Amino acid sequence: MQTVAERVANHLREARKRLEAIRFAPLEREVGIVEAVGPGIATVRGLPRARLDELLVFGTRTRGIATVLDEERIGVTLLDRPDGVVAGSEVRGTNEVVRVAVGEPLLGRIVDPLGRPLDGEPAPVVSRYAPIEQPAPAILDRDLVTEPLHTGVLSIDALVPLGRGQRELIIGDRSTGKTAIALDAILSQRSTDVVAIYVGIGQKASAVGRLIDEVKARGRFDRCVFVLAEADDPAGLQWIAPYAACSIAEHFRDAGGHALLVLDDLTKHAVVHRELALLLRNPPGREAYPGDVFYLHARLLERAAKLARERGGGSLTALAIAETQGGNMTAYIPTNLISITDGQIVLDAALFHEGHKPAVNIGKSVSRVGGQTQPIALRDLAGRMRLEYTQFLELEIFSRFGQVLDPRSERALDRGRRIRAVLEQPQSAPYSLSAEVALLTAAREGLLDALPLERVASIKTLAQETLALERPEIVKRIEATGDLTQSDRENLVEWLRVRTGPLADLAERARGA
């Protein structure tokens, strides 16, 4: 039996052996020092191995992005509030870029651009984090944009059609209904396989809250992701918001699915970029924007694409919103965005204040993808309508001079007014494809020409609600194929003729009495 002294001696020998096996070496740790802190930015000295766009962590766990690399200093864009970050604070590199959580657990959630929950629920449990900056798909990895994206807005689906994989700009003055059109597009995906991702950049919390409430009440909230960087959030968080949301949307596209990305709005994003660039003392250019402001949005919107079948066949559609001042579409940022996107939906403040909503200016709006993305039934009906409506707008201006018009011009004016009444649509009430086909059929066949203008609203209600109840077989075929057979066309015209005829007018008056 060992004595106490022997046991102690054995322990000492074992400890000596373990110590002799340890190889001591100096621990190298690269640490930078904060030189100055400004609103949303910081200047750091040290960190000679830091790389551009590297994620840096300050001693208080505040994070930032290495945005400017000079010989003696690093300009850092802060992603959090600089609580505790002062001159002399330590900062270290991570050898990582900014990443965001992606995947199915984000559906039905409200998060910030770093994936942190804003809805009071626990953080989503995800298995993958994607860099917020990713290269756009190569040309050979893309396919033609041929599948329609239904927005539920008749004036857009009929006259400015959108396709899955397209980049479309919604542009107009403040408070002209830009976000309302994007909201209708989100609500219209409630019966499709498209996942909607909305990113709010510098928006008021109250406005975003109303939009979210509308989606919860009328749409499929569980098929949406909301990425919010509100007006009082750090500028850096607003700056990365669209890129983070695009990475979330790309996850669904790359998995073979379809995603709709709403960017609200890129004008504010450009202003934030200018603010950060000036604070970091980058050389200013036109309107004080830095020279890379075009690349800022080009590298973002180029990521929207329809992938080839070999890459899964998924699509990412981008609806970018931009604000103009006094309808000036030739300003710096609007012209940049127009040149990047595949078309623009122009909202006219004059039309909006006259009560024509949505206030889409048909003459200035265009979709460069064209009618190849439209369902066949809409394409056949809308081709002539655009010409008739454009002629009506010109004739209406001419008639204001008090000229006496011939009967043919009077008929054209009457029909144009009814087409405009058909195109008017309340907010958050997107039409189904079958309702749009029914309304365009009624307008093309002249069934609305004899109706008083106030009766057109009731016809729109019939097309949206009653048609599915009384002609379900026609509705089912239109929704499934996007086409209208000759037999269905005749049955639909007959149903509309009965509904818009004199007997229907008498029944309407009786119900009103």
WOLINNOR-V520185 format. One record per residue. N is the residue number from 1. SS is DSSP state (a for helix, b for strand, c for the rest). D_FIRST is the distance of its C-alpha to the first C-alpha in Angstrom with 1 decimal. Layout:
n=N ss=SS d_first=D_FIRST
n=N ss=SS d_first=D_FIRST
//
This chain:
n=1 ss=c d_first=0.0
n=2 ss=c d_first=3.8
n=3 ss=c d_first=6.5
n=4 ss=a d_first=9.6
n=5 ss=a d_first=11.5
n=6 ss=a d_first=9.7
n=7 ss=a d_first=10.0
n=8 ss=a d_first=13.6
n=9 ss=a d_first=14.3
n=10 ss=a d_first=13.6
n=11 ss=a d_first=15.8
n=12 ss=a d_first=18.4
n=13 ss=a d_first=18.6
n=14 ss=a d_first=19.2
n=15 ss=a d_first=21.7
n=16 ss=a d_first=23.4
n=17 ss=a d_first=23.8
n=18 ss=a d_first=25.4
n=19 ss=a d_first=27.7
n=20 ss=a d_first=28.8
n=21 ss=a d_first=29.7
n=22 ss=c d_first=32.0
n=23 ss=c d_first=35.6
n=24 ss=c d_first=37.5
n=25 ss=c d_first=41.2
n=26 ss=c d_first=44.0
n=27 ss=c d_first=44.8
n=28 ss=c d_first=48.5
n=29 ss=c d_first=50.1
n=30 ss=c d_first=53.9
n=31 ss=c d_first=55.3
n=32 ss=b d_first=58.9
n=33 ss=b d_first=60.6
n=34 ss=b d_first=63.3
n=35 ss=b d_first=66.4
n=36 ss=b d_first=68.7
n=37 ss=b d_first=68.9
n=38 ss=b d_first=72.1
n=39 ss=c d_first=73.2
n=40 ss=c d_first=71.2
n=41 ss=b d_first=70.3
n=42 ss=b d_first=68.0
n=43 ss=b d_first=68.2
n=44 ss=b d_first=65.0
n=45 ss=b d_first=64.3
n=46 ss=c d_first=61.6
n=47 ss=c d_first=60.0
n=48 ss=c d_first=61.7
n=49 ss=c d_first=60.3
n=50 ss=c d_first=61.6
n=51 ss=c d_first=63.9
n=52 ss=c d_first=67.0
n=53 ss=c d_first=66.4
n=54 ss=c d_first=62.6
n=55 ss=b d_first=60.9
n=56 ss=b d_first=59.8
n=57 ss=b d_first=57.5
n=58 ss=b d_first=58.0
n=59 ss=c d_first=55.3
n=60 ss=c d_first=56.5
n=61 ss=c d_first=56.1
n=62 ss=c d_first=59.9
n=63 ss=b d_first=60.9
n=64 ss=b d_first=63.8
n=65 ss=b d_first=65.4
n=66 ss=b d_first=66.1
n=67 ss=b d_first=69.8
n=68 ss=b d_first=71.2
n=69 ss=b d_first=69.6
n=70 ss=c d_first=71.2
n=71 ss=c d_first=70.2
n=72 ss=c d_first=68.8
n=73 ss=c d_first=68.3
n=74 ss=b d_first=67.5
n=75 ss=b d_first=69.6
n=76 ss=b d_first=67.5
n=77 ss=b d_first=68.9
n=78 ss=b d_first=66.8
n=79 ss=c d_first=65.9
n=80 ss=c d_first=64.7
n=81 ss=c d_first=66.0
n=82 ss=c d_first=65.0
n=83 ss=c d_first=63.1
n=84 ss=c d_first=61.1
n=85 ss=c d_first=62.3
n=86 ss=c d_first=63.9
n=87 ss=c d_first=64.7
n=88 ss=c d_first=61.4
n=89 ss=c d_first=59.3
n=90 ss=b d_first=56.9
n=91 ss=b d_first=57.7
n=92 ss=b d_first=55.9
n=93 ss=b d_first=56.9
n=94 ss=c d_first=55.5
n=95 ss=c d_first=56.9
n=96 ss=c d_first=58.4
n=97 ss=c d_first=61.8
n=98 ss=c d_first=62.7
n=99 ss=b d_first=62.0
n=100 ss=b d_first=63.0
n=101 ss=b d_first=61.7
n=102 ss=b d_first=63.9
n=103 ss=c d_first=64.1
n=104 ss=a d_first=65.2
n=105 ss=a d_first=63.1
n=106 ss=a d_first=65.5
n=107 ss=c d_first=68.5
n=108 ss=c d_first=69.8
n=109 ss=b d_first=68.0
n=110 ss=b d_first=69.1
n=111 ss=b d_first=67.1
n=112 ss=c d_first=67.5
n=113 ss=c d_first=67.6
n=114 ss=c d_first=63.8
n=115 ss=c d_first=63.3
n=116 ss=c d_first=62.3
n=117 ss=b d_first=63.7
n=118 ss=c d_first=66.8
n=119 ss=c d_first=67.4
n=120 ss=c d_first=64.7
n=121 ss=c d_first=62.7
n=122 ss=c d_first=59.1
n=123 ss=c d_first=59.0
n=124 ss=c d_first=59.9
n=125 ss=c d_first=57.0
n=126 ss=c d_first=58.1
n=127 ss=c d_first=56.6
n=128 ss=b d_first=58.7
n=129 ss=b d_first=59.9
n=130 ss=b d_first=63.0
n=131 ss=b d_first=64.3
n=132 ss=c d_first=67.3
n=133 ss=c d_first=69.3
n=134 ss=c d_first=69.8
n=135 ss=c d_first=72.5
n=136 ss=c d_first=75.5
n=137 ss=c d_first=76.0
n=138 ss=c d_first=77.8
n=139 ss=a d_first=81.4
n=140 ss=a d_first=80.5
n=141 ss=a d_first=77.9
n=142 ss=b d_first=80.6
n=143 ss=c d_first=83.2
n=144 ss=c d_first=86.6
n=145 ss=c d_first=86.8
n=146 ss=c d_first=88.7
n=147 ss=c d_first=86.9
n=148 ss=b d_first=88.4
n=149 ss=c d_first=86.5
n=150 ss=c d_first=88.1
n=151 ss=c d_first=88.4
n=152 ss=c d_first=90.6
n=153 ss=c d_first=93.0
n=154 ss=a d_first=96.3
n=155 ss=a d_first=97.8
n=156 ss=a d_first=94.7
n=157 ss=a d_first=94.2
n=158 ss=a d_first=97.9
n=159 ss=a d_first=98.9
n=160 ss=c d_first=95.8
n=161 ss=c d_first=93.5
n=162 ss=c d_first=89.8
n=163 ss=b d_first=87.5
n=164 ss=c d_first=83.8
n=165 ss=c d_first=82.4
n=166 ss=c d_first=85.2
n=167 ss=b d_first=85.0
n=168 ss=b d_first=87.6
n=169 ss=b d_first=88.4
n=170 ss=b d_first=89.6
n=171 ss=b d_first=91.6
n=172 ss=b d_first=93.7
n=173 ss=c d_first=94.2
n=174 ss=c d_first=92.0
n=175 ss=c d_first=92.2
n=176 ss=c d_first=94.2
n=177 ss=c d_first=91.8
n=178 ss=a d_first=89.5
n=179 ss=a d_first=86.3
n=180 ss=a d_first=88.3
n=181 ss=a d_first=89.0
n=182 ss=a d_first=85.4
n=183 ss=a d_first=84.4
n=184 ss=a d_first=87.0
n=185 ss=a d_first=85.5
n=186 ss=a d_first=82.0
n=187 ss=a d_first=83.4
n=188 ss=a d_first=85.2
n=189 ss=a d_first=81.9
n=190 ss=a d_first=81.0
n=191 ss=a d_first=82.2
n=192 ss=c d_first=81.2
n=193 ss=c d_first=78.1
n=194 ss=b d_first=78.1
n=195 ss=b d_first=75.3
n=196 ss=b d_first=76.7
n=197 ss=b d_first=74.9
n=198 ss=b d_first=76.5
n=199 ss=b d_first=75.6
n=200 ss=b d_first=77.1
n=201 ss=b d_first=77.3
n=202 ss=c d_first=78.2
n=203 ss=c d_first=79.8
n=204 ss=c d_first=80.2
n=205 ss=a d_first=77.6
n=206 ss=a d_first=80.5
n=207 ss=a d_first=82.2
n=208 ss=a d_first=79.1
n=209 ss=a d_first=78.2
n=210 ss=a d_first=81.7
n=211 ss=a d_first=81.2
n=212 ss=a d_first=77.9
n=213 ss=a d_first=79.4
n=214 ss=a d_first=82.2
n=215 ss=a d_first=79.8
n=216 ss=a d_first=77.9
n=217 ss=a d_first=81.1
n=218 ss=a d_first=83.1
n=219 ss=c d_first=80.7
n=220 ss=c d_first=77.4
n=221 ss=a d_first=74.9
n=222 ss=a d_first=72.1
n=223 ss=a d_first=73.5
n=224 ss=b d_first=73.7
n=225 ss=b d_first=71.5
n=226 ss=b d_first=72.5
n=227 ss=b d_first=71.3
n=228 ss=b d_first=72.5
n=229 ss=b d_first=72.7
n=230 ss=c d_first=75.0
n=231 ss=c d_first=77.3
n=232 ss=c d_first=74.9
n=233 ss=c d_first=71.9
n=234 ss=c d_first=70.9
n=235 ss=a d_first=73.4
n=236 ss=a d_first=70.6
n=237 ss=a d_first=69.7
n=238 ss=a d_first=73.4
n=239 ss=a d_first=73.6
n=240 ss=a d_first=70.9
n=241 ss=a d_first=71.9
n=242 ss=a d_first=74.4
n=243 ss=a d_first=72.0
n=244 ss=a d_first=69.1
n=245 ss=a d_first=71.4
n=246 ss=a d_first=72.7
n=247 ss=a d_first=69.2
n=248 ss=a d_first=68.7
n=249 ss=a d_first=72.0
n=250 ss=a d_first=71.3
n=251 ss=a d_first=68.3
n=252 ss=a d_first=70.6
n=253 ss=a d_first=73.2
n=254 ss=a d_first=70.7
n=255 ss=c d_first=69.5
n=256 ss=c d_first=73.1
n=257 ss=c d_first=74.1
n=258 ss=b d_first=76.8
n=259 ss=b d_first=76.4
n=260 ss=b d_first=78.9
n=261 ss=b d_first=78.0
n=262 ss=b d_first=80.1
n=263 ss=b d_first=79.9
n=264 ss=b d_first=81.3
n=265 ss=c d_first=82.4
n=266 ss=a d_first=82.4
n=267 ss=a d_first=84.8
n=268 ss=a d_first=82.3
n=269 ss=a d_first=79.7
n=270 ss=a d_first=81.9
n=271 ss=a d_first=82.5
n=272 ss=a d_first=78.7
n=273 ss=a d_first=78.4
n=274 ss=a d_first=81.2
n=275 ss=a d_first=79.6
n=276 ss=a d_first=76.2
n=277 ss=a d_first=78.0
n=278 ss=a d_first=80.0
n=279 ss=a d_first=77.1
n=280 ss=c d_first=75.2
n=281 ss=c d_first=78.4
n=282 ss=c d_first=79.3
n=283 ss=c d_first=82.9
n=284 ss=b d_first=85.2
n=285 ss=c d_first=87.8
n=286 ss=a d_first=90.5
n=287 ss=a d_first=90.3
n=288 ss=a d_first=87.3
n=289 ss=c d_first=85.2
n=290 ss=b d_first=83.0
n=291 ss=c d_first=84.0
n=292 ss=c d_first=81.4
n=293 ss=a d_first=82.6
n=294 ss=a d_first=84.2
n=295 ss=a d_first=81.0
n=296 ss=a d_first=79.1
n=297 ss=a d_first=80.8
n=298 ss=a d_first=81.6
n=299 ss=a d_first=78.0
n=300 ss=a d_first=77.3
n=301 ss=a d_first=80.3
n=302 ss=c d_first=80.0
n=303 ss=c d_first=76.8
n=304 ss=c d_first=79.0
n=305 ss=c d_first=80.1
n=306 ss=b d_first=80.7
n=307 ss=b d_first=78.2
n=308 ss=c d_first=79.4
n=309 ss=a d_first=78.5
n=310 ss=a d_first=76.0
n=311 ss=a d_first=74.1
n=312 ss=c d_first=74.1
n=313 ss=c d_first=77.5
n=314 ss=c d_first=76.3
n=315 ss=b d_first=78.3
n=316 ss=b d_first=77.9
n=317 ss=b d_first=81.1
n=318 ss=b d_first=81.4
n=319 ss=b d_first=83.8
n=320 ss=b d_first=83.9
n=321 ss=b d_first=85.7
n=322 ss=b d_first=87.6
n=323 ss=b d_first=89.7
n=324 ss=c d_first=93.1
n=325 ss=c d_first=95.1
n=326 ss=c d_first=98.7
n=327 ss=c d_first=98.5
n=328 ss=c d_first=98.0
n=329 ss=c d_first=96.4
n=330 ss=c d_first=97.0
n=331 ss=c d_first=94.4
n=332 ss=a d_first=91.6
n=333 ss=a d_first=88.7
n=334 ss=a d_first=90.9
n=335 ss=a d_first=92.5
n=336 ss=a d_first=89.1
n=337 ss=a d_first=87.9
n=338 ss=a d_first=91.1
n=339 ss=a d_first=90.8
n=340 ss=a d_first=87.2
n=341 ss=c d_first=87.7
n=342 ss=c d_first=89.6
n=343 ss=b d_first=92.1
n=344 ss=b d_first=92.6
n=345 ss=b d_first=93.6
n=346 ss=b d_first=95.8
n=347 ss=b d_first=96.2
n=348 ss=c d_first=99.4
n=349 ss=a d_first=99.5
n=350 ss=a d_first=103.2
n=351 ss=a d_first=102.7
n=352 ss=a d_first=99.8
n=353 ss=a d_first=102.0
n=354 ss=c d_first=104.8
n=355 ss=c d_first=102.6
n=356 ss=c d_first=102.0
n=357 ss=c d_first=98.3
n=358 ss=c d_first=96.5
n=359 ss=c d_first=98.4
n=360 ss=b d_first=98.0
n=361 ss=c d_first=100.6
n=362 ss=c d_first=101.5
n=363 ss=c d_first=103.4
n=364 ss=c d_first=100.6
n=365 ss=c d_first=97.7
n=366 ss=b d_first=96.8
n=367 ss=b d_first=94.1
n=368 ss=c d_first=94.0
n=369 ss=c d_first=92.4
n=370 ss=a d_first=95.6
n=371 ss=a d_first=96.6
n=372 ss=a d_first=94.5
n=373 ss=a d_first=91.6
n=374 ss=c d_first=93.9
n=375 ss=c d_first=94.0
n=376 ss=a d_first=97.2
n=377 ss=a d_first=98.9
n=378 ss=a d_first=98.4
n=379 ss=a d_first=99.5
n=380 ss=a d_first=102.8
n=381 ss=a d_first=103.6
n=382 ss=a d_first=102.5
n=383 ss=a d_first=104.3
n=384 ss=a d_first=107.7
n=385 ss=a d_first=106.5
n=386 ss=a d_first=105.2
n=387 ss=a d_first=108.6
n=388 ss=a d_first=110.5
n=389 ss=a d_first=108.3
n=390 ss=a d_first=108.6
n=391 ss=a d_first=112.4
n=392 ss=a d_first=112.5
n=393 ss=a d_first=110.7
n=394 ss=a d_first=113.3
n=395 ss=a d_first=116.2
n=396 ss=a d_first=114.9
n=397 ss=a d_first=115.0
n=398 ss=a d_first=118.5
n=399 ss=a d_first=119.7
n=400 ss=c d_first=118.8
n=401 ss=c d_first=121.7
n=402 ss=c d_first=124.1
n=403 ss=c d_first=125.5
n=404 ss=c d_first=127.2
n=405 ss=c d_first=125.1
n=406 ss=c d_first=126.4
n=407 ss=a d_first=125.3
n=408 ss=a d_first=122.9
n=409 ss=a d_first=121.1
n=410 ss=a d_first=121.0
n=411 ss=a d_first=119.4
n=412 ss=a d_first=116.8
n=413 ss=a d_first=116.0
n=414 ss=a d_first=115.7
n=415 ss=a d_first=113.3
n=416 ss=a d_first=111.3
n=417 ss=a d_first=110.9
n=418 ss=a d_first=109.5
n=419 ss=a d_first=107.1
n=420 ss=a d_first=105.9
n=421 ss=a d_first=105.5
n=422 ss=a d_first=103.5
n=423 ss=a d_first=101.2
n=424 ss=c d_first=100.5
n=425 ss=c d_first=97.3
n=426 ss=c d_first=95.3
n=427 ss=c d_first=91.9
n=428 ss=c d_first=88.8
n=429 ss=c d_first=91.0
n=430 ss=c d_first=90.5
n=431 ss=c d_first=92.7
n=432 ss=c d_first=91.6
n=433 ss=a d_first=93.0
n=434 ss=a d_first=95.4
n=435 ss=a d_first=96.8
n=436 ss=a d_first=97.4
n=437 ss=a d_first=99.3
n=438 ss=a d_first=101.4
n=439 ss=a d_first=102.4
n=440 ss=a d_first=103.3
n=441 ss=a d_first=105.3
n=442 ss=a d_first=107.2
n=443 ss=a d_first=108.0
n=444 ss=a d_first=109.0
n=445 ss=c d_first=111.2
n=446 ss=c d_first=113.1
n=447 ss=c d_first=112.1
n=448 ss=c d_first=111.4
n=449 ss=c d_first=114.6
n=450 ss=c d_first=116.6
n=451 ss=c d_first=113.9
n=452 ss=c d_first=113.9
n=453 ss=a d_first=111.1
n=454 ss=a d_first=109.5
n=455 ss=a d_first=109.2
n=456 ss=a d_first=107.0
n=457 ss=a d_first=104.0
n=458 ss=a d_first=104.4
n=459 ss=a d_first=104.5
n=460 ss=a d_first=101.2
n=461 ss=a d_first=99.7
n=462 ss=a d_first=101.2
n=463 ss=a d_first=99.7
n=464 ss=a d_first=96.3
n=465 ss=a d_first=96.1
n=466 ss=a d_first=99.0
n=467 ss=a d_first=99.0
n=468 ss=a d_first=95.6
n=469 ss=a d_first=96.8
n=470 ss=a d_first=100.2
n=471 ss=c d_first=99.6
n=472 ss=a d_first=95.9
n=473 ss=a d_first=96.5
n=474 ss=a d_first=98.0
n=475 ss=a d_first=95.1
n=476 ss=a d_first=92.5
n=477 ss=a d_first=94.1
n=478 ss=a d_first=94.6
n=479 ss=a d_first=91.0
n=480 ss=a d_first=89.7
n=481 ss=a d_first=91.9
n=482 ss=c d_first=93.4
n=483 ss=c d_first=96.8
n=484 ss=c d_first=99.9
n=485 ss=c d_first=101.8
n=486 ss=a d_first=105.6
n=487 ss=a d_first=105.5
n=488 ss=a d_first=103.0
n=489 ss=a d_first=105.0
n=490 ss=a d_first=108.2
n=491 ss=a d_first=106.4
n=492 ss=a d_first=104.9
n=493 ss=a d_first=108.2
n=494 ss=a d_first=109.9
n=495 ss=a d_first=107.3
n=496 ss=a d_first=107.6
n=497 ss=a d_first=111.4
n=498 ss=a d_first=111.4
n=499 ss=a d_first=109.0
n=500 ss=a d_first=111.0
n=501 ss=c d_first=114.5
n=502 ss=a d_first=117.1
n=503 ss=a d_first=115.8
n=504 ss=a d_first=112.3
n=505 ss=a d_first=113.9
n=506 ss=a d_first=115.8
n=507 ss=a d_first=112.6
n=508 ss=a d_first=110.8
n=509 ss=a d_first=113.6
n=510 ss=a d_first=113.6
n=511 ss=a d_first=109.9
n=512 ss=a d_first=110.4
n=513 ss=c d_first=113.2
//
